[in-house]
Structures are given as structure tokens and as C-alpha cells.
């Protein structure tokens, strides 16, 4: 799993350049990812159904909280001596002169200036150390026109900055998902990053203005991440039942509504289909893919232990948990080991009163529970429209074709890392979308990772996008109808 989104419906006037595909009904996700032992969990849901969490376990796994470093005026690294200067500006502590960031935590309001600065410095140090070696922002405030860690209260007219999609994809092909230090990536990041405890009010203004942003350092999200990035916790608390799992012969996943297949002549189904699988087996297979990518013996040993236990205790014994019948994965072991999987856990509010996975989801993720107004008021723009959570767990390399949703998205990464490539709705005419009646309507009709296909759709060369890497504890707000392609790292 690499990430997750919460989608909520709202009225929308289609932009002039939009096609009729903008009228399609969306779904939503919540994601989280892990870099070293990379599995993705995605919590996904609709206004009327759920939200999504990704784990790479959203759905994505990462063992550590990673923060994104800002660059000032260009690329490059910063020395340790830069920390004292950068954390003050990036995290806007309360006594920073001129700060307009509102404080949401009343307890922290009473704490001393020294304590607040100490906490901010700690976050800044984590941010700097992590992204110096992995992800570096290609452009700083001089090129963007704003500091992503110190964004103005009113979104700039040019926000967010965007670049030609072909430049972004040429710089980092979506199929390249493993980055190990000392290697690093320079990314086209342009989205503001707010601190929940010191910039809550500014983030709220961006949300109400329907502008994308990232918010982090929410204690409730951090607590959920700490729990859900521990596979032993999930194996101990989730039932040994087979659940809805998407499967693909390659790492590319595209949504399709098979009921529309008769409306399109010679329709070819995407390589992904649906089978059933337990969480324990999904985790085993996701971990094995990490071992293959990283070449780490301890991961391989752990996979062998999990497989031995499953073969001795679970083969032919796990029941189906889904209400609708989903066929078993009848592939042989050697066939399963070369495929990609998204595991899903659907949790519904009406079932959350009794002990079980539904209650576990809402208890652990109070920020997505409409019954808990204090924790969820920032994330649930329309609490009455949220009835459930769809948790999806993906693995390293799994990617979702570019698409748009006709609802708001709150994407919470609980573990792991997830790359998002996003574009404004006014780029619709350049995205080479399938028609409205196509089984994969709302999706781009070609593989962005294949440069040979760019020339088939020349309009795509004029499309403008930006990108980001979400990490454990991050929540991305993606407004209605914004395009997004997703890669679990």
C-alpha cells in the first residue's frame, strides 16, 4: 500500500476545457507507504461509501516518519549548520515574527517558547536528514515564487507551479520505484506543506479555496501511522479471512467498469482483475517483492518464515469475509510470486459498533470518523456524506493510471511512500482521456511510463503537472476533478 484518499462529493461546474468525462462519479483513497520494507496500504472510499488509506501499507508501508526538505533558491544539499535557520522558516513556530499560522492545539498553546522551538527543530532535523539522501526538491522559492513551507495565507495566483508532463516523466520514469542512498531523486515539487499544529488556519484557507496542499504533524495521524505500519499489529487484529484483492500481471492498475464493456467495440480488459486473499498472504507477497528489489537477506528470511507458517496452517482453511463472492486466487505459488496485488479492507460506519475490522478502522483512524468532530473536522468537509472507509494495501511498484475523481480527496499516508503526479482540471483536454461511456472513463488512455506512446497523443506534450512524494504521516488534499497518477514506492 502506498497511500489513501478520502473523497467527498460536492457540486462542480466543469471547466470550459473539460470533456463530458468530468461528470463521472469518483471514488477516494487514503494511502501510506514504506521505503525499506515497502508495502502499500490504501484506504479508499466514496462520499457515500468510504475513504481510502494506502499502505506501501495507503495502500503502502514505511517504518519511519519521513519529512520533505525544502531547497532555497535551487537544488543541492544543506549542511548541518543550516538546520537552525531552515526549521524556523519551514515550520513557522508560534513566536516566529510575522507568523499568521493559527494554533489548533490548545495544550501546545500553553507550552513555553523553548519547548515549541525544540519540537520544531526536531521535525526540521528529521526532514533535512531524510530528504538530503532520498528526495530533493528541484526548485526552491526563487523559482516557485513562494516558500512551500511558509506559504502565504492567500494562495498565489500562480499556485501551484506546474511543468510539462514530459519533462517531469523524463526526469523520473514512473516504473523506477527503488531509490537507495547515496542515490537520490530531484522532484518537481510545488505544493505547500503545512504543519497541523502551527499552520492549521492557513491550511484551512487553502482547503476552502480548493487548492491542493500537504499537511503533516497531526498527532492523530501520527498515532495511526505508528500502529498501522506494524504488520504484526495488523495480523493480530485483522481476521484470517480472504478479502477483495486486485491482481495484475504487471505493475499497472486501471479501474474499469465491466458493465460498460458492451458499449465499446473490441474493448480489451486491463491486465488487473479481482481475486480474494488474506492480509497475511498479501503481506508475505509484498515483503517478497521488497526483498527482490533491495536484495536484503533478512527480508528474504522473514518471507520464508511467513510462507512456511501459511502453508502449514492456512491453505484451504481461510473463509471469505466479503459479502459478494470473489473467486479465489488459484494461481500456483510460482505464478503468484511474479504478480502485483492490492489488498482491500472495506469498513462501514453502520458496522463499526461491534468488534471487528470495521470498528478497528474507525477506532484507529478517528480523523476520518464523522462521529468524532474534533479529530475529523479538518478532513471531512462534508461529514454527513462519509459512511465508510476502503483500506487498500499495495506493494512496491504498483501504479494507478492517471485519472480524475468527481469528489474531494484527502490522502493520508500511514506508512511507506507514494508518488503523486497531479494536474489542474484545466488540463483535461490534454490528458487523452477515454470517452465517458468507456469502462475506464475518467482515465488517460495510455501508459505514461512508455515514451513511445507520447507521440500517439501529441496534445499530451502540452500538459502541465507537478509531483510530490507522500510519506508516513502526510495528508494530501486534492480538490475535486484534479488529475492524479499514483506510484507506490
Secondary structure as the mmCIF struct_conf table of DSSP 4:
data_model
#
loop_
_struct_conf.conf_type_id
_struct_conf.id
_struct_conf.beg_label_comp_id
_struct_conf.beg_label_asym_id
_struct_conf.beg_label_seq_id
_struct_conf.end_label_comp_id
_struct_conf.end_label_asym_id
_struct_conf.end_label_seq_id
STRN STRN1 UNK A 3 UNK A 4
STRN STRN2 UNK A 6 UNK A 8
HELX_LH_PP_P HELX_LH_PP_P1 UNK A 13 UNK A 15
TURN_TY1_P TURN_TY1_P1 UNK A 16 UNK A 17
HELX_RH_3T_P HELX_RH_3T_P1 UNK A 20 UNK A 23
BEND BEND1 UNK A 24 UNK A 24
STRN STRN3 UNK A 29 UNK A 32
BEND BEND2 UNK A 35 UNK A 37
STRN STRN4 UNK A 39 UNK A 44
TURN_TY1_P TURN_TY1_P2 UNK A 47 UNK A 49
STRN STRN5 UNK A 51 UNK A 51
STRN STRN6 UNK A 52 UNK A 55
STRN STRN7 UNK A 59 UNK A 60
BEND BEND3 UNK A 63 UNK A 64
HELX_LH_PP_P HELX_LH_PP_P2 UNK A 68 UNK A 70
BEND BEND4 UNK A 72 UNK A 76
HELX_RH_3T_P HELX_RH_3T_P2 UNK A 80 UNK A 82
HELX_RH_AL_P HELX_RH_AL_P1 UNK A 83 UNK A 91
TURN_TY1_P TURN_TY1_P3 UNK A 92 UNK A 92
TURN_TY1_P TURN_TY1_P4 UNK A 94 UNK A 95
BEND BEND5 UNK A 96 UNK A 96
TURN_TY1_P TURN_TY1_P5 UNK A 97 UNK A 98
HELX_LH_PP_P HELX_LH_PP_P3 UNK A 101 UNK A 103
HELX_RH_AL_P HELX_RH_AL_P2 UNK A 106 UNK A 110
BEND BEND6 UNK A 111 UNK A 111
HELX_RH_AL_P HELX_RH_AL_P3 UNK A 113 UNK A 133
BEND BEND7 UNK A 134 UNK A 134
STRN STRN8 UNK A 135 UNK A 137
BEND BEND8 UNK A 138 UNK A 138
HELX_RH_AL_P HELX_RH_AL_P4 UNK A 141 UNK A 144
BEND BEND9 UNK A 145 UNK A 146
TURN_TY1_P TURN_TY1_P6 UNK A 148 UNK A 149
BEND BEND10 UNK A 150 UNK A 150
BEND BEND11 UNK A 153 UNK A 154
HELX_LH_PP_P HELX_LH_PP_P4 UNK A 155 UNK A 156
TURN_TY1_P TURN_TY1_P7 UNK A 157 UNK A 158
HELX_LH_PP_P HELX_LH_PP_P5 UNK A 159 UNK A 159
BEND BEND12 UNK A 160 UNK A 160
HELX_LH_PP_P HELX_LH_PP_P6 UNK A 161 UNK A 161
STRN STRN9 UNK A 163 UNK A 164
HELX_RH_AL_P HELX_RH_AL_P5 UNK A 165 UNK A 171
BEND BEND13 UNK A 172 UNK A 172
TURN_TY1_P TURN_TY1_P8 UNK A 174 UNK A 175
TURN_TY1_P TURN_TY1_P9 UNK A 181 UNK A 182
STRN STRN10 UNK A 185 UNK A 187
STRN STRN11 UNK A 193 UNK A 195
TURN_TY1_P TURN_TY1_P10 UNK A 196 UNK A 198
BEND BEND14 UNK A 199 UNK A 199
HELX_RH_AL_P HELX_RH_AL_P6 UNK A 200 UNK A 208
TURN_TY1_P TURN_TY1_P11 UNK A 209 UNK A 210
STRN STRN12 UNK A 213 UNK A 216
HELX_RH_AL_P HELX_RH_AL_P7 UNK A 219 UNK A 228
TURN_TY1_P TURN_TY1_P12 UNK A 229 UNK A 229
HELX_RH_AL_P HELX_RH_AL_P8 UNK A 231 UNK A 237
BEND BEND15 UNK A 238 UNK A 238
BEND BEND16 UNK A 240 UNK A 240
STRN STRN13 UNK A 241 UNK A 248
BEND BEND17 UNK A 249 UNK A 251
STRN STRN14 UNK A 252 UNK A 253
HELX_RH_3T_P HELX_RH_3T_P3 UNK A 258 UNK A 263
BEND BEND18 UNK A 264 UNK A 264
TURN_TY1_P TURN_TY1_P13 UNK A 265 UNK A 266
BEND BEND19 UNK A 271 UNK A 271
STRN STRN15 UNK A 272 UNK A 277
HELX_RH_AL_P HELX_RH_AL_P9 UNK A 279 UNK A 294
HELX_RH_AL_P HELX_RH_AL_P10 UNK A 297 UNK A 313
TURN_TY1_P TURN_TY1_P14 UNK A 314 UNK A 317
HELX_LH_PP_P HELX_LH_PP_P7 UNK A 318 UNK A 318
STRN STRN16 UNK A 319 UNK A 320
BEND BEND20 UNK A 322 UNK A 324
STRN STRN17 UNK A 328 UNK A 328
HELX_RH_AL_P HELX_RH_AL_P11 UNK A 333 UNK A 336
TURN_TY1_P TURN_TY1_P15 UNK A 337 UNK A 338
BEND BEND21 UNK A 339 UNK A 339
STRN STRN18 UNK A 340 UNK A 348
HELX_RH_3T_P HELX_RH_3T_P4 UNK A 349 UNK A 351
TURN_TY1_P TURN_TY1_P16 UNK A 352 UNK A 353
BEND BEND22 UNK A 354 UNK A 356
HELX_RH_AL_P HELX_RH_AL_P12 UNK A 357 UNK A 364
HELX_RH_3T_P HELX_RH_3T_P5 UNK A 366 UNK A 368
TURN_TY1_P TURN_TY1_P17 UNK A 370 UNK A 371
HELX_RH_AL_P HELX_RH_AL_P13 UNK A 373 UNK A 376
TURN_TY1_P TURN_TY1_P18 UNK A 377 UNK A 379
TURN_TY1_P TURN_TY1_P19 UNK A 381 UNK A 382
HELX_RH_3T_P HELX_RH_3T_P6 UNK A 383 UNK A 385
STRN STRN19 UNK A 388 UNK A 395
TURN_TY1_P TURN_TY1_P20 UNK A 396 UNK A 397
STRN STRN20 UNK A 399 UNK A 403
BEND BEND23 UNK A 406 UNK A 407
STRN STRN21 UNK A 408 UNK A 415
BEND BEND24 UNK A 416 UNK A 416
STRN STRN22 UNK A 417 UNK A 423
HELX_RH_3T_P HELX_RH_3T_P7 UNK A 425 UNK A 430
BEND BEND25 UNK A 431 UNK A 431
STRN STRN23 UNK A 433 UNK A 433
HELX_LH_PP_P HELX_LH_PP_P8 UNK A 434 UNK A 435
TURN_TY1_P TURN_TY1_P21 UNK A 436 UNK A 437
BEND BEND26 UNK A 438 UNK A 438
TURN_TY1_P TURN_TY1_P22 UNK A 439 UNK A 442
STRN STRN24 UNK A 443 UNK A 444
BEND BEND27 UNK A 445 UNK A 446
TURN_TY1_P TURN_TY1_P23 UNK A 448 UNK A 449
HELX_RH_3T_P HELX_RH_3T_P8 UNK A 451 UNK A 456
BEND BEND28 UNK A 457 UNK A 457
HELX_RH_3T_P HELX_RH_3T_P9 UNK A 458 UNK A 462
STRN STRN25 UNK A 464 UNK A 471
TURN_TY1_P TURN_TY1_P24 UNK A 472 UNK A 473
STRN STRN26 UNK A 475 UNK A 478
TURN_TY1_P TURN_TY1_P25 UNK A 480 UNK A 481
STRN STRN27 UNK A 483 UNK A 488
#
